[in-house]
Structure formats: structure tokens, C-alpha cells
Amino acid sequence: MTAYLPEEFADLEPFAAKWCLPTEHERHHTRLASTMEEMQALYDAAMPRAEQAMAYLEKLPYDALPDDALNLLHLLYSMIQVSFPVEVWHQPKVPDTGSAAFDCFIEPTP
Amino acid sequence: MPRFPKPPEGSWTRHYPELGTGPVSYDDSIDPEFYEREKRAIFKRAWLHVGRVEQLPRTGSHFTKTIHAANASVIVVRDKDGTVRAFHNICRHRGNKLVWNEDPTLDVEGSCRQFTCKYHGWRYGLDGKLNFIQQEGEFFDVDKSKYGLAPVHCDVWAGFIFVNLADEPAQSLRDFLGPMVTALEGYPFDKMTSRFGYSTEIKANWKLYMDAFAEFYHAPILHAKQSPEKFSVAAAQAGFEAPHYQLDGPHRLVSTSGIRFWELDAESVKPVDALTRSGLFGPWDKPDLGPMPPGVNPANCDPWGLDSFQLFPNFVILIWSQGWYITYQYWPTSYNTHVFEGSAYFLPATNVRERVAQEMAAVTFKEFALQDSNTLEATQTMLETRYVDHFLLNDQEILCRHLHKVVGDWVEEYEGAAR
């Protein structure tokens, strides 16, 4: 099986298939469909590696990131996404938001 | 003692005596009949922001905009000479909607050399001129020059495209915007093209969501849980005070003071904020945007947080001290529903760290906006019970008072003139 991530970040590979998502829409909806245990696991694994990941990605051309680097960047975006349930809300959804949902219709790439 | 000096009258509200200080009614937000009056008096007469010039990069680039509150669908297009033009989105032949794909109720964007009607193939130039009639000889003495697309008044300020659906607008766009808003000219809106855009349908009157973002009195309470306890407890005890409010015609502004998050101790900052060096106020490492125009931070607050410019009727430009900006737009679809669009704009990132900081700021913005929207349906449904009909506003809520007053004034003035 081909790895999603650069081999230096093989320890994060178990999270890659689920969380290397290119759009905010996918990341937000995966968050809403995940348990707190799943998100805590991603958070605990990715937070201590994030500084190294940014240092790794910084050395590559920002406009032409290879696929595995792009996956790593998307994993960092997912880490940011789950940080709110983990650090702040203690539940997947923003509390008291009822049926409110914000649809992201445009975002920069990468 | 106030933390910031207030005007000599003792309060911001009394500084603008026409506002009064008494309780207010929100009848203007729960009455279907008032909404019809608002449509005629405001949305068919005021300049309305519909997009930015970056959405029209080339000749023939266009988008459509449905404006329910003015009962209109408008095509906005870049003509050959670079001019941005607007037309009613209707074919002059039998009234078919001219530009749409698949579902005529949805707005579209695209690029073309001319507009061709799906129904009988009539064709219009980017300047709106009727260029081609299928089987023209079957018609009766048609003067094509009289059957171009119906134009809509359209003008551009600082790259923001505005339309006006009046037959003849009472003011030019520039006069309408006035000196407080036009003093933002020179801010590098044109360079800040990295955009995160969100939209949602809100089950509340458009003015109630404008009110939610027009005061920060709610911030230490509604948003308390978004910060570590040490920070939120201190914030709630301190309460909120803005150093500066300003009204200019129908438009209004609040400036806030800033927080140097990067100088706070670790217990006051979320771990992911510290890691990404970003958060609610934006990236901690501020990009160099060059000298700021005089309209930005008009009271010279230091540290300065943000300026929220609320352009009548339904558009907000919020400039953060940390070198990014947000826009809010509120499009009424009925007296108790509207579509909200919020966008965050940054300089295009040049490296991964800048981009990660932008992602953090954008995600944080959405979390806060979701919290801000969650009270609206609850407020709308209870106001509609009509058991209670007058409500208090404090000095930090002066901009809410002003919005509802200006809406009432526009309706009165329009109906008075028509009598």
C-alpha cells in the first residue's frame, strides 16, 4: 500500500486515510461525524509533531508541494479543525448551535 | 470609571442626541408588512454591495446575484473596455431568465463572449446591446437598439462592486458612502485575494444578525468558553468597552482595543493558538501592508484590535489590526429569514507557516460566527410572541440603536415623500 505521508511522518500514517482531506467542508463534516476519542487521538498524535511538520514543509516549494507533503498539510488543517472539540467544546459541535451550519464555498489552495 | 474616555456628553449615545436613550422596539424585525416597506424604501433604493472586482478577472467574466429583498436578479459583467456593468437578468423577448445553469433559482458565475438566451437564442453583448434575433424577419419592424438588456446602476469603490435598483439613485455611490467609509481608500483590498468564504441561512430577521456583530458587549459572555478559563474569567470581570464609536449618515463604526496574545502567559492561550501563532484576532505575525489610510484605526487606539465599518444597509467591512479583513453580508429572504455570507481575506500565503496561521484564523472565525448565529433563532421566535415589546440598549450597543433608527428613518422618509 502506498503511504499517504512522507516517511519521516510514518507515525501519523494511521490517521491519514481519514483526515488528509483537501476541503474545509470535508474536514468539518468528518469532525461532526467523529467521536471525541477519535479526535483526541488525532490531536494527541499530531500536536507534538506539528512543529516538525511545518519545518519539513517549509523546505519544499510552497506552490508545488508533492502529494505526500500536501497530505501532511491537510492533516495539519484537520488537527486545527479538531482542536476546537478537544481544547474547547468537549463535544464535536459548537454548543447551542441548533441546526446552524456554515457552508465553506471558497478557500485558498493549498 | 470608564476605561476609555467618553464624549463630553457623558456617553456615546448622548453624543448623537437624535438616537435617544429610551427602550427600543423590534417590531421592525417581526412584522411581515414592515419588511415589504423596507424592501421598497431601502433595498430598492440604497447602494448594495454584490461582489469584488477580483471575481471578474477577464473580459466576459460575470456572475449573477439574486436580491430577494429588491425582487431582482442581476447580471454583473466585465465589459471589453474593463468597465463593470450590471443588467437585469431577463431576456427582452419573452422574459426568460437569461443567465442560469440547471436550476434557475441558483446564482452562477462564468465567462462568455456574449449572453445567449436558452429559450429562442437571442444574443446580447457584454455591453447589454441586443446583437442577434433568431429569424429576425418574422418580427415586425424591430429596432434592436431599443431592446438591449435593462441596465442596473453599477459602480465600484475600492474594488467593491455596488448596484442600485432605483430608476435614478438619489446619490452617487461615493456620496452615499460618505467620508467615514471612503477614508478606507488605499487599504490594500486588491492585494488580499486569499479568501475563505462561508454562507448560511439564518432563521431570523437580517437586522438581528447585524446587531449581533454590531456590539461586543456579548463577547466576554457568549464566547467565554472559547478561551482558557484564566483568560475568560478576567475578560468577563472586565466586561467590554470600546474606545471609539462613530456614526456618519446611515453608516456606523466601532474600533476596539487589541490584545497582545503573544505576550500572555501560556495558561491564557490555547495550545493550538500558540502552535499556529494565530487565533481569533488573526495571525500573530503581522504581514507588512504598507502605510494605512486615515480611515483605519481613526481614534489611533494602541494597542488597536479592529475597526468594524457597517455600511448601510447590509454590508460590513471589519479590518483587523493583524493585517487581514472580514466582510459580512446579510441578504433578507423574508421578514424572519436571511442568507448570511462571511468571508475572511488575507494576503496570499507565501509559505506553509503563513498558510497554517490563516487556516487557524479562518477556522476560529467560523467557530465564533456559529456561536453568534445560535442566539438569533431563539431571539426571533421569542420577539414574535409579542408579549414583551420594549427592550433596553446600553451605551456599548449604540450601533444597534443606530441601525434600527436609520431603517425606520429611511422608511418614513420614502413614504413621506410618496404621500
Interface residues (C-beta under 8 A of the other chain):
Chain A: E24 M47 A50 E51 M54 L57 E58 Y62 L73 L76 Y77 M79 I80 Q81 S83 F84 E87 V88 W89 V94 P95 D96 T97 G98 A100 A101 F102 D103 C104 F105 I106 E107 P108 P110
Chain B: S194 R195 F196 G197 Y198 S199 T200 I202 K225 Q226 K270 P271 V272 L275 T276 G342 S343 F346 P348 A349 T350 N351 V352 R353 R355 V356 Q358 E359 M360 A362 V363 K366 E367 A369 L370 Q371 S373 N374 E377
